[in-house]
């Protein structure tokens, strides 16, 4: 059986970092993920997905992100229930985050929020739930001071692909 979730979206508020009675750090947050289609009015809607992250990764996440941060999270869906103060059973579905990636630079974050707070995020930096930095990705650099061409830009010419070129 498979229970894996990968989300890319923006935080709806600052992460709420707390600790359990035994001192284990836990952070909760909500990620707004845009839908791939628009509604009848041409507006793009979003889903708001509750997430929880534990231990050192929770501390790192809370220190390096804030409301509006663009993040990628990976984890699993978990459901649980509890009785509220009125004695009603409340069901909760959330993503338990194993890994996360910061998907915007500090300058992008600051220019978007127009806030000079101390947010030390690094683009494409990944963290796992054991608190280690998994940023072993290399970003290609332009050579000879030439800007990199966008490989996905529309050049206006069509692409000629024969059926023999397709893998299926």
Helices and strands as residue ranges (DSSP letters): E 5-11, E 16-19, E 25-38, E 44-54, H 55-64, E 70-83, E 89-102, H 106-113, E 125-128, G 163-165
